[in-house]
């Protein structure tokens, strides 16, 4: 399929493309901020599990004709609470708790979707999103989610840094590591739910992880890494939409692929810079220990 000519581009077409770009940029900012902590804390599995943990709520909302974002949010929150409950009461490890609920929620979501009469359409929208279907009301929700995520991250910066270094240090300093961990899980849940419309539950982790990974080689300071990750995410949204427009590919998948491509290029560029400056090799690579 060839790209449409300029003469055939209607104001309506430009309108939903612009909304997709703005909405995707808001998602990228939120994912860049939260994704930095996900990468630093090694919580990629939690992000993946929460993305699929949304599936039952989204599927049920789709079947009932209710707002899918509300259904997904409730499902993700329920899964977050369930992970904590399994850890405390069943004495299971963190990854085991996540794994059990991950499989359970995914299976339940597939059962609900497969029982409906429009399995193929619903499954495609749920798994891969539709960034070009973002409405003006969605933009307001995304702007609110991004504002909340950034604000909470700024307010909880010290406890999160202490938790990343050592939970015992956070406890000694009176920074309440359990509350900090719950805050971080809440931020991941917020980012996953907000990103659902743009890239779907299957690809949301790519936008959550790849921009933060792309920013990693260039700085060890948390605030600057967040800013750089957000910038990489916005560029990925722009590139993904351009590829989708001209190559007639799925928009959400194109955005996720662009984010991963940027991460690969970032690491390759950093490796090249390091190789060209052998005298600075020891000090050119950022430390893996987070800096406030």
N, C-alpha and C positions, 0 to 999 in steps of 0.2 A: 504494500500500500504506500503510495507516494504522499508526501506532505501536502496539505491544502495550499493553494495559492493565496496570496495576500488579498486578492479581490473576493475570495470566497470566505474569508474569515469574518464572521458576523460579530457585532458587539456582544451578543449573548455568549458566543464561544470564548471571546476574550475575557468576559466577566467570570466564567467558572474557572478558567485557567488562572486568572489573577487570584481568585479566592483559594484555589489549590496551592498556589505559590505562597501566599501569605499564611495560610493555615499550616502548610508544611514547614515554613520558617519558624513559626511559633512552636511547633512540635520539636524542631531541631534544636531550638534554644533550650527547651525544657530537658530534652534527652541529653544534650551536651553537658548541662549542669549535673543532672542526676547520674548520667552514665559515667562521669568521671569517678564518682564514688563507687559505682558498681565495679569498674575496672580496678580501682585501687584496693577495694575490699575483697575482690575475687567472688563477686556475687552474680556472675553471669547465669548460673543455673537457676537462681531465684527469679531473675528477669524472664528467662525462658518459661519457667513453670507458671509464673503469673500471667504471661501472655496467653498460654493455653488454659490457665485456670479461668480466664474470662469466658471461655467457650460455652459452658452451660448457660450462663446468664444471658449472653448474646443470642444464643440459639433459642432459648425460651422466649426472650423478648421479641425475636423475629417471628416466631410462631404465633405469639399472642397479639402482635401488632403494637407492642409497647416500644418506647425509646430504647434502642439497642445500647446506647452509651450508659444509661442507667442500669440496665441488666448486667452489662459487663462490669461496671463499677462494683455493684453489689456482689457479684460472683468473685471478683478479685479480692475484695475486702474480706469476704468469707474465707477464702483460701489463706489469706495472710493470718487471720485469726486462728484458723485450723492448724497452721504450721506451728504457731506458738503454743497452742494447746497440746499438740502431740509431743513437743519437746518437754513441756513441764510435767504433764500427767502420765504419758506413756514412756517417758524417759528415753525417747529415741533421739538419735543424733540429728543435727540440723539438716544435713543432706538427705538422710533417710526420710525425715518428715516431709521434706519438699518432694522427694521422689514418689512417695506414696500418694500424696495429694495430687501431684502432677498427672499421674496415670489415671487416678480416679476421676478427676475433673475433665480430662480429655475424653475419656471413655463416655462419661455422662453427656458431654456436649455432642459427641458424634451420634449417640443414641437419640438424643432429642432432634437433631437436625435430620437424621435419616428417617425418623418417623413422620416428618412433615412432608407435604406434597411437592415441595420445590427444593429438593436436596441440592441439586447442582448449582442453582443460582445462589441459594443461601450460603452454601459452603464456600463458594468462590468469594463472595463479599466478606464473609467472616474471616477467612484465612488470609486473603490478600488485600483487603481494604479497597477503598475507592477515593483517592485523594481529590479527584476532580468533582466529586459529589459534595464537597464541603460547602455548607450554606453560610449565610451571614450570621445566623444564630450559632452555628458551630464555631465560627471565628471568635465570637464573644466568649464561649466556653473555653476555647483553647487559650485565649488571652488571659482569662482568669486563672486557668490551670498553670500557665507559665509564670504568672505573677506570684501565685501561691508557692510554687516550687522554688523559685529564686529567693523569695523572702524567707521561707523556712530554712533553706540552705545557708543563707547569710546569718540568720539568728542562731542556728545550731552549728555554726562552723567549728568553734572550739571543741565541743563535745565529740563531733564527728572526727576531727583530727586526732584527738586523744584516743578514741576508740580504734582508729586505724593503726595507731602506733602500738597500743597495748591496753586492753580492757581494764587491767589492774591499775594502770596509771590513771585512767579516767576515773576509776572508783576512788582512788586515793585523793585525787584533786576535787572530789565531790561533783563530778560532771555527769553522774548517773548513766553509766554505760548501757543499761537495759533500755532506758528511755531513748538514748541516742540510737540504739539498734532498732527500736520500734519506729523512730522517726525516719530512719533510712529505709526501712521496709515500706513505710507509708509513702515516701518519695518515689520509690521504685514503682509502687502500685499506681500512683498518680501519673507517672510518665507512661507506663504501659497502657493505662486506660485512655489517656489523652491521645496517644499515638495510634490507637486502634483504627480510627477512621482513615488515617493517612496511608498506612501500610499493612493493616490487618494483623491478626494475632501471629501468623506464621513468620512475618518479616520484621516485627517490631523490635526484636532483640538486635537485629543488624543496625538499626538506627540508634539504638541505645548504646551499643558497644563500639561500633566502628569509628565514629567521630572521636570518641574519647581515646581509642587506641591510636588514631592518627595523630592526635595532639601529644601523646605520651613521649615520643622521642625528642621533642623540642623543649620541654620544660618540666621541672619537677615541682613547681609551685602549684598548689591546688587552684587558686583563683585564676591564674593565667592559663592553666590547662583547661578549666571550664570555659573560659572565653574562647580559646582556640578551638575547643571541641564544638562549641556552638557555631563558630564560623565554618568549620568543616561541614557540619550538618546542614547549614543553610546552602552552602555550595553544592552539596550532594542532592538536595531537593531541587535546586535549579537545574543541575545537570540531568538528573533523573527525568524531570518533566520535559526537558528538551529532547532527550533520547526517546521518550515515550511519544512525543509529538511527531518527530520526524521519522522514527522507525516503526511507529504503530505497535509499540509494546505496552505491556501492563505498567501503569504509572507507579503503583506501589512497589512492585518488584524492581523497576528501573531505579527508583530512589534508593532502595536498599542496596542494590548492586553498585550504584555510584558511590555510596558511603563506604562500602568494602573496598572498592577500587581506590578511593582516596587514601584509605588506611595503608594499602599495599604501596602506593606511590610515596606516601609519607615516610614509611620505613625505608624504602629504597633510596629516597633522597637523603635521608639522614645517614644511611650507610655510606653513600657516595661522598657526602661532605666529610665524614669521619675519615674515610680512606684517603681523601685529598689533603687532609691535615693530620698526618701521622704524629706530629709533635704535640698536638692537642688531643690525641685520642683518649688519654686517661681522663681528661676533664670535660670532654665535649658531650658525653652521654649523660643525660639527667639521671639522678639517683632514683631508685625505685621506692625509697622512703618518702612519703608525702611531706611536703613542706607547707606550712600554713600561709 
